[in-house]
Amino acid sequence: MPRNVLEHWKQQTGLNNWYSVSYPPAWELDKKDGTATLRASLGGGVLTLTSFWVDGPPSTAIERILDLERLFPHRRRVQPLKSMDSSAECIGFQGQTAIGDERPWWRRIFRRRQWRTWRVWCVYRAPVYVLAQYLQFDKHDHESATVAAMIVASITFTDQPACPPEAFAARVLELARARFPLLDCQAEPDFQIRFGDSKVNLMNFYRTYVASPGQFESIVLPALTTVVQVQGWGKAQTEPALADVRDRIMPMLYPQKLWNEQIPNSVGTPWVGGLVVLYVVDESHAYWYLREDLIRTWGLETDELHEIALANLNRYFDEAPMEFTVAGEEGGPRLLLPTRPDAYNTSRLLSEPFREKLRGVLGNECAVGIPGRDFFVAVSLDSPETIEHVRKRVEDDFRQMDHPLSERLLLVTCDGVTEYDPWE
């Protein structure tokens, strides 16, 4: 296929940004648990891409990944594939496999076994390997098989791949023990480490690291240093008087499920879209969540705390106004998004004056996606196609954000914020 046609193909990144792959717009993409599934148009066949991180000699890794006995137990007419014009190393085979039949055995013996054509490749740049499997549907389609091979040939690997979560956790422990040898550091379940008296969840740090693998130490070390500093705090820092922190209390949106699992003792107010409003005290380079016991000590009700936080939020953005990028034209679909990331960007949706500004730009009602803490995108309701495009981008961004919030869209109206339902 000519290069100018390939330029019109869509591009998708693989697990942990290890590789990118291009595919025709007519092919349907589905991603789940690190595997990308591409279905040919008009039912030609299906191509699956599964990636692995394997340390050790490539020959050993390839032998394990291209285990035809495991992949196609009932096979025939197996032969190696010719080498492809690819930027990566590639080994492949093709053949036919018998499709299982769920009918009783006594019915199966009177019908010939069905055989379908398959192709399989191991594309790699050690230590990252991609197993690509193409299975033809009932009727052999030479064009779909050819396009599948071109998709595999388009795989390009990242020059500096991010190590997988298990290796990342081990590197964090190694760094913590080297820099803070007097503190006990141990691995914990659910992608956490115990660092001194604290448990540290590594997920947000790992998301940041995946986007910038070369910045491992600059991402992790400040967080570890902050944990050490917090552990050295006395009662004046952990149980301050309300007057000492009142002007620094801010609202923070947070996924309700993670709130219940990770910080259940913090004060929270249920919101919409599977989110809650938590309350933090803003420090110079960090923030900490307000606990229920501390709020009781202050004699505050949650409603009072919420009003204090909103007033501080509005003042925060009055002193450092949020800059926006607006795309589109009057009378057509328009997008609005903040120019700079900020830990309190999405919290602004709690502010009624800010929601009025949004509606003043985008119309009386607008949809908003909040994939992460630092970023949101608001879109007018003029074009269902534009809203659907934004929804898909929000879902993709949600899986990659440092501090993920929600993959759902919200609806902003004069009555407040609800979950967006295109069918209402």
C-alpha positions in Angstrom: 0.0 0.0 0.0 1.4 3.4 -0.9 2.9 5.5 1.9 0.4 8.4 1.4 -2.5 5.9 2.1 -0.8 4.7 5.3 -0.6 8.3 6.5 -4.3 8.3 6.7 -4.3 5.2 9.1 -5.1 5.7 12.7 -2.4 5.3 15.3 -2.7 3.6 18.7 -0.1 3.2 21.5 0.2 -0.2 23.2 0.5 -1.1 26.9 2.6 1.2 28.9 3.5 3.2 25.7 5.9 0.3 24.8 5.0 0.5 21.1 2.7 2.2 18.6 0.8 0.6 15.7 -1.2 2.0 12.7 -4.4 0.5 11.3 -7.0 1.4 8.7 -9.9 3.5 9.9 -12.3 0.8 8.7 -10.9 -1.7 11.1 -12.6 -1.7 14.6 -10.3 -1.4 17.6 -11.0 -2.8 21.1 -8.6 -2.6 24.0 -8.9 -4.7 27.2 -6.3 -5.7 29.8 -3.4 -4.7 27.7 -4.5 -6.5 24.6 -5.5 -4.7 21.4 -8.1 -6.4 19.2 -8.5 -5.3 15.6 -11.5 -6.6 13.5 -11.4 -6.3 9.8 -14.2 -4.6 8.0 -16.9 -6.9 6.5 -15.9 -9.7 8.8 -12.6 -10.6 7.2 -10.8 -11.7 10.3 -9.4 -10.6 13.7 -5.9 -9.5 14.7 -4.9 -9.4 18.4 -1.8 -7.7 19.7 -0.5 -8.7 23.2 2.7 -7.3 24.6 5.2 -8.7 27.1 8.2 -7.5 29.0 10.8 -10.4 29.1 14.3 -10.1 30.5 16.9 -12.5 29.2 18.0 -13.8 25.8 15.6 -13.0 22.9 15.8 -16.6 21.7 14.4 -17.9 25.0 11.6 -15.3 25.0 10.6 -16.0 21.4 10.5 -19.7 22.0 8.1 -19.1 25.0 5.9 -16.6 23.1 5.7 -18.4 19.8 4.7 -21.7 21.4 2.5 -23.1 18.5 1.5 -26.1 20.6 -0.1 -23.8 23.1 -1.5 -21.3 20.5 -2.9 -23.8 18.0 -3.1 -27.3 19.5 -4.8 -28.6 16.4 -2.9 -27.3 13.4 -1.8 -28.3 9.9 0.1 -26.8 6.9 2.4 -24.8 9.1 5.2 -22.9 7.4 7.4 -19.9 8.2 6.4 -16.5 6.9 8.7 -14.4 4.8 10.4 -11.5 6.5 8.6 -8.2 6.5 9.8 -4.7 5.8 9.6 -3.6 9.4 11.7 -1.4 11.7 11.7 -4.1 14.4 12.8 -7.7 14.5 10.0 -10.1 13.5 9.5 -13.9 13.2 6.2 -15.4 12.0 4.4 -18.5 10.9 1.2 -19.3 9.1 -1.1 -22.4 9.0 -4.5 -23.7 9.7 -6.2 -24.5 13.0 -9.3 -26.6 13.8 -12.2 -24.7 15.2 -13.9 -26.3 18.3 -17.4 -27.7 18.0 -19.7 -27.7 21.0 -22.1 -30.3 19.6 -22.1 -33.8 21.1 -19.3 -36.1 19.9 -21.7 -38.5 18.2 -22.9 -35.6 16.0 -19.4 -34.3 15.3 -18.1 -37.6 13.7 -20.5 -37.2 10.8 -19.2 -33.7 9.9 -15.8 -32.7 8.6 -13.7 -30.6 10.9 -13.6 -26.9 10.1 -10.2 -25.4 9.5 -9.4 -21.7 9.5 -6.2 -19.9 8.4 -4.0 -18.2 10.9 -0.9 -16.1 11.0 1.2 -15.4 14.0 4.2 -13.1 14.5 6.5 -12.2 17.3 7.7 -8.6 16.8 10.3 -7.4 19.3 12.9 -5.1 20.5 14.1 -6.7 23.7 12.9 -6.6 26.4 9.6 -5.7 24.8 7.8 -8.3 22.7 4.5 -8.2 20.8 2.6 -11.4 20.0 0.4 -10.7 16.9 -2.2 -13.3 16.0 -4.5 -13.1 13.0 -7.4 -15.6 12.6 -9.4 -15.7 9.4 -13.1 -16.0 9.7 -15.2 -18.6 7.8 -14.4 -17.4 4.3 -10.8 -16.8 3.4 -10.1 -13.1 2.6 -6.7 -12.4 1.1 -7.1 -8.6 1.4 -7.8 -8.7 5.1 -4.8 -11.1 5.7 -2.6 -8.8 3.7 -3.7 -5.7 5.6 -3.2 -7.6 8.9 0.4 -8.2 7.9 0.8 -4.5 7.1 -0.6 -3.5 10.5 2.0 -5.8 12.2 4.8 -4.3 10.0 3.8 -0.8 11.2 4.6 -1.6 14.8 7.3 0.8 16.1 8.9 0.4 19.6 9.6 3.2 22.0 13.3 3.9 22.3 13.3 4.0 26.1 10.4 1.8 27.3 9.0 2.1 30.8 9.5 -1.0 32.8 6.4 -2.9 34.0 4.8 -2.2 37.4 6.5 -5.0 39.2 10.0 -3.8 38.1 9.0 -0.2 38.8 8.0 -1.1 42.4 11.4 -2.8 42.9 13.2 0.2 41.6 11.3 2.5 44.0 12.3 0.2 46.9 15.9 0.2 45.8 15.9 4.1 45.6 14.1 4.4 48.9 16.6 2.1 50.7 19.6 3.9 49.1 18.5 7.4 50.0 16.8 6.8 53.3 18.6 3.8 54.8 17.3 4.4 58.4 13.7 3.8 57.3 12.2 0.3 56.8 11.0 -0.2 53.2 8.9 -3.2 52.2 6.7 -4.1 49.3 2.9 -4.2 50.0 0.0 -5.7 48.1 -2.0 -3.6 45.6 1.0 -1.8 44.1 2.0 -0.1 47.3 5.1 0.1 49.5 5.5 0.6 53.2 7.9 3.4 53.8 8.6 4.0 57.4 5.2 4.4 59.1 3.4 5.2 55.8 1.9 3.3 53.0 2.6 4.8 49.5 0.4 3.9 46.6 2.6 3.9 43.5 -0.1 4.0 40.8 0.0 7.8 40.2 3.8 7.9 40.1 3.8 5.0 37.7 1.4 6.8 35.3 3.7 9.8 35.3 6.8 7.6 34.8 5.2 5.8 31.8 4.9 9.1 30.0 8.5 10.1 30.9 10.6 6.9 31.5 13.8 8.8 31.6 12.7 10.9 34.6 12.3 8.1 37.1 14.3 9.6 39.9 12.9 13.1 39.5 9.4 11.7 39.7 9.8 9.4 42.6 12.4 11.0 44.9 10.4 14.2 45.7 7.4 12.1 46.7 9.6 10.0 49.0 11.1 13.1 50.5 7.7 14.5 51.2 6.7 11.3 53.0 9.8 11.5 55.2 9.0 15.2 56.0 5.4 14.4 56.9 6.5 11.6 59.2 8.7 14.1 61.1 5.8 16.4 61.7 4.7 17.1 65.2 1.2 17.7 66.6 1.3 21.3 65.4 1.4 20.1 61.8 -0.9 17.0 62.0 -3.5 18.6 64.3 -3.3 22.4 63.6 -5.8 24.9 64.8 -8.4 25.9 62.2 -7.2 29.5 62.2 -3.8 28.4 61.1 -5.0 26.5 58.0 -8.4 28.0 57.2 -7.1 30.1 54.2 -5.4 27.0 52.7 -8.4 24.5 52.8 -9.3 23.5 49.2 -11.8 21.1 47.7 -10.4 18.1 45.7 -12.4 15.8 43.5 -11.6 12.1 44.0 -12.9 8.7 42.8 -15.4 7.4 45.4 -14.1 3.8 45.1 -10.5 4.8 45.8 -11.6 7.0 48.6 -13.4 4.1 50.3 -10.3 1.8 49.8 -7.4 4.1 50.4 -8.3 7.1 52.6 -11.7 6.3 54.3 -10.9 8.4 57.3 -10.8 11.6 55.3 -13.8 13.9 55.1 -15.8 13.5 51.9 -19.0 14.7 50.3 -20.6 12.6 47.6 -20.8 14.3 44.2 -21.7 13.0 40.7 -20.2 10.5 38.2 -18.8 8.2 40.8 -16.8 11.1 42.5 -16.6 12.6 45.9 -15.4 16.0 47.1 -12.5 15.7 49.6 -10.9 18.5 51.4 -7.1 19.2 51.6 -4.8 21.6 53.2 -2.5 23.2 50.5 1.2 23.2 51.4 4.0 24.7 49.3 4.8 21.5 47.4 2.1 19.1 48.5 -1.3 18.8 50.1 -2.8 16.6 52.8 -6.4 15.4 53.3 -8.5 16.6 56.3 -9.5 13.8 58.6 -12.9 13.3 60.3 -11.4 13.4 63.8 -9.7 16.8 63.0 -12.9 18.3 61.7 -14.7 17.2 64.9 -12.0 18.8 67.0 -12.6 22.1 65.1 -16.4 21.7 65.7 -17.1 22.1 62.0 -20.0 20.5 60.0 -19.2 19.2 56.5 -21.4 21.9 54.9 -19.4 24.6 56.7 -16.1 23.0 55.6 -17.4 22.9 52.0 -18.2 26.6 52.0 -14.8 27.5 53.3 -13.1 25.4 50.7 -15.2 26.9 47.8 -14.4 30.4 49.0 -10.7 29.6 49.0 -11.0 28.0 45.6 -12.6 31.1 44.0 -10.0 33.3 45.6 -7.2 31.0 44.4 -8.3 31.4 40.8 -9.0 35.2 41.2 -5.4 35.6 42.2 -4.0 33.4 39.4 -6.7 33.3 36.7 -7.1 30.1 34.7 -6.2 30.5 31.0 -8.3 28.7 28.4 -8.0 27.5 24.9 -11.2 27.7 22.9 -11.6 25.9 19.6 -14.5 26.1 17.1 -16.7 28.9 15.9 -19.9 30.6 17.0 -22.9 28.5 15.7 -20.9 25.3 15.6 -19.4 22.8 18.1 -16.8 24.4 20.4 -14.3 23.0 22.8 -12.8 24.7 25.9 -9.9 23.4 28.0 -7.4 24.9 30.5 -4.1 25.9 29.0 -2.0 24.8 32.1 -2.3 21.8 34.4 -3.2 22.6 38.0 -4.1 20.4 40.9 -7.4 22.3 41.4 -8.5 22.6 37.7 -11.3 20.1 37.9 -12.3 21.3 41.3 -13.5 24.5 39.6 -16.6 22.6 38.4 -17.8 22.8 42.0 -18.0 26.6 41.7 -21.2 28.1 40.5 -19.6 31.3 39.2 -17.2 29.3 37.1 -20.0 27.1 35.7 -21.8 30.2 34.6 -18.7 31.3 32.8 -18.5 28.0 31.0 -22.1 28.2 29.9 -21.5 31.8 28.8 -18.9 30.5 26.3 -20.4 27.1 25.3 -24.1 27.6 25.6 -26.8 27.1 28.2 -25.8 23.5 28.6 -22.4 21.8 27.9 -20.7 18.4 28.5 -17.5 18.1 30.5 -15.0 15.4 30.6 -12.7 15.1 33.7 -10.3 12.3 33.0 -7.7 13.5 35.5 -7.3 15.9 38.4 -5.3 18.5 36.5 -7.3 18.6 33.3 -10.8 18.9 31.9 -12.4 19.4 28.5 -15.8 21.1 28.0 -17.8 20.8 24.8 -20.9 22.5 23.5 -23.9 20.3 22.7 -24.2 21.4 19.0 -22.7 18.2 17.5 -23.3 14.6 18.8 -20.3 13.5 16.6 -18.0 15.9 18.4 -19.3 14.8 21.8 -18.7 11.2 21.0 -15.2 12.0 19.8 -14.5 13.8 23.1 -16.0 10.9 25.1 -13.6 8.4 23.5 -10.7 10.7 24.1 -11.7 11.1 27.7 -11.8 7.3 28.1 -8.3 7.0 26.6 -6.9 9.9 28.7 -8.5 8.4 31.9 -6.3 5.3 31.5 -3.1 7.4 31.2 -3.6 10.4 33.6 -1.4 10.8 36.6 -4.3 11.3 38.9 -7.3 9.7 37.1 -10.8 10.8 38.0 -13.5 9.6 35.7 -14.1 8.2 32.2 -17.6 9.5 32.1 -18.9 12.8 30.7 -20.8 15.3 33.0 -23.5 17.7 32.0 -23.4 21.3 33.2 -26.7 23.2 33.3 -28.2 26.1 35.1 -29.3 23.6 37.8 -25.7 22.3 38.5 -23.8 19.2 37.4 -25.2 15.8 36.6 -24.0 12.8 34.6 -24.3 13.2 30.9 -26.8 10.9 29.2 -27.1 11.5 25.4 -30.5 9.7 25.3 -32.2 12.1 27.6 
